[in-house]
Amino acid sequence: MTRKMRLKQHHVDLLRREVADPGPQLLDGFRPATDADYAESVARMLATRPPGGFWLFGISSLIWRPETAFTERQQGVALGWHRRFCLGWDYRFRGCREAPGLMMALDRGGRCRGMLYKLPEETLEEELHKLIRREQSMVPSAFPWRWIDVQTTDERIRALSFPMDRKSPRYISGLSDDEMADMLATAYGYRGSMVEYLHSTVEMLESVGIHDRYLWKMQEMVADRIEARFPHAREAEPEPA
């Protein structure tokens, strides 16, 4: 069944802003990651990698912008984890001080269907450096890399992922659906808006046959909020044939 999203590209365009990169927005106890931090992370990834191919598991932006090259792609279910907006507060990439962003990460409990990417052995170290520089801008990381179990149709794979650290001060829980939708409908940063992030994630998940019921609800609620602010954003319903 092909579902029609309420949140459309024209909603995304209404939240588009030209914003200069404000640089690292550090919370107390954090510092910018250095080249030495990146090198240490990559070295530990390689030293602890499971036997066989090197697999990366993505749940949101790593699906529609994987960053790394890959030789294979397949769906899988992360066991003991679920997809959740729990990574706050983003004052740089898709949020700012006036309208902070709230990103998705794997949180403990449940099951999460996402995408597995097999990284090329020939350029593996280079790919991992690109990946860690995207994911780890601050130390300590609020979502440190680790190996998790991902079940595919045929086998169970140990894959690299970036689950949320519930002990981090950036861990957010307890927001109502209305509070969540209000944030997603307004936050923007120098890489784009949370509306774009939500739209791209839901669109890509649907395109590969993954229907996340909570994200589907969120995209409807966010579209409603944008149309309340910009009444002209509501598209006219097509006339019955």
FENHUFEN-V737830 format. One record per residue. RES is the residue in one letter. OMEGA is omega in whole degrees, 0 to 359 (NA if undefined). Layout:
BEGIN
res=RES omega=OMEGA
res=RES omega=OMEGA
END
This chain:
BEGIN
res=M omega=177
res=T omega=180
res=R omega=180
res=K omega=180
res=M omega=172
res=R omega=181
res=L omega=186
res=K omega=180
res=Q omega=181
res=H omega=172
res=H omega=178
res=V omega=183
res=D omega=180
res=L omega=180
res=L omega=182
res=R omega=180
res=R omega=173
res=E omega=185
res=V omega=176
res=A omega=178
res=D omega=180
res=P omega=184
res=G omega=182
res=P omega=176
res=Q omega=192
res=L omega=169
res=L omega=178
res=D omega=178
res=G omega=180
res=F omega=174
res=R omega=177
res=P omega=176
res=A omega=182
res=T omega=175
res=D omega=179
res=A omega=177
res=D omega=181
res=Y omega=180
res=A omega=179
res=E omega=180
res=S omega=181
res=V omega=180
res=A omega=180
res=R omega=174
res=M omega=183
res=L omega=182
res=A omega=184
res=T omega=185
res=R omega=177
res=P omega=176
res=P omega=178
res=G omega=182
res=G omega=179
res=F omega=186
res=W omega=176
res=L omega=179
res=F omega=180
res=G omega=182
res=I omega=183
res=S omega=184
res=S omega=176
res=L omega=176
res=I omega=182
res=W omega=173
res=R omega=189
res=P omega=176
res=E omega=184
res=T omega=169
res=A omega=177
res=F omega=182
res=T omega=178
res=E omega=177
res=R omega=177
res=Q omega=177
res=Q omega=175
res=G omega=180
res=V omega=176
res=A omega=184
res=L omega=180
res=G omega=181
res=W omega=173
res=H omega=180
res=R omega=185
res=R omega=170
res=F omega=185
res=C omega=183
res=L omega=180
res=G omega=329
res=W omega=182
res=D omega=179
res=Y omega=186
res=R omega=192
res=F omega=178
res=R omega=176
res=G omega=178
res=C omega=182
res=R omega=181
res=E omega=183
res=A omega=184
res=P omega=178
res=G omega=179
res=L omega=189
res=M omega=177
res=M omega=173
res=A omega=172
res=L omega=175
res=D omega=186
res=R omega=175
res=G omega=173
res=G omega=182
res=R omega=181
res=C omega=176
res=R omega=179
res=G omega=184
res=M omega=175
res=L omega=178
res=Y omega=176
res=K omega=184
res=L omega=182
res=P omega=180
res=E omega=185
res=E omega=182
res=T omega=189
res=L omega=182
res=E omega=178
res=E omega=180
res=E omega=181
res=L omega=176
res=H omega=177
res=K omega=182
res=L omega=186
res=I omega=177
res=R omega=174
res=R omega=189
res=E omega=187
res=Q omega=179
res=S omega=182
res=M omega=176
res=V omega=0
res=P omega=179
res=S omega=175
res=A omega=179
res=F omega=185
res=P omega=180
res=W omega=176
res=R omega=177
res=W omega=178
res=I omega=177
res=D omega=178
res=V omega=181
res=Q omega=173
res=T omega=178
res=T omega=189
res=D omega=187
res=E omega=173
res=R omega=186
res=I omega=170
res=R omega=186
res=A omega=176
res=L omega=176
res=S omega=185
res=F omega=180
res=P omega=180
res=M omega=172
res=D omega=183
res=R omega=178
res=K omega=180
res=S omega=175
res=P omega=177
res=R omega=178
res=Y omega=183
res=I omega=176
res=S omega=174
res=G omega=177
res=L omega=175
res=S omega=177
res=D omega=180
res=D omega=178
res=E omega=179
res=M omega=181
res=A omega=178
res=D omega=179
res=M omega=184
res=L omega=183
res=A omega=186
res=T omega=188
res=A omega=176
res=Y omega=178
res=G omega=187
res=Y omega=176
res=R omega=181
res=G omega=184
res=S omega=173
res=M omega=176
res=V omega=178
res=E omega=179
res=Y omega=180
res=L omega=181
res=H omega=182
res=S omega=181
res=T omega=181
res=V omega=180
res=E omega=181
res=M omega=177
res=L omega=180
res=E omega=183
res=S omega=179
res=V omega=174
res=G omega=178
res=I omega=180
res=H omega=177
res=D omega=187
res=R omega=180
res=Y omega=178
res=L omega=177
res=W omega=176
res=K omega=181
res=M omega=182
res=Q omega=176
res=E omega=181
res=M omega=179
res=V omega=177
res=A omega=178
res=D omega=182
res=R omega=178
res=I omega=181
res=E omega=175
res=A omega=178
res=R omega=183
res=F omega=186
res=P omega=181
res=H omega=182
res=A omega=181
res=R omega=179
res=E omega=176
res=A omega=177
res=E omega=179
res=P omega=177
res=E omega=177
res=P omega=180
res=A omega=NA
END
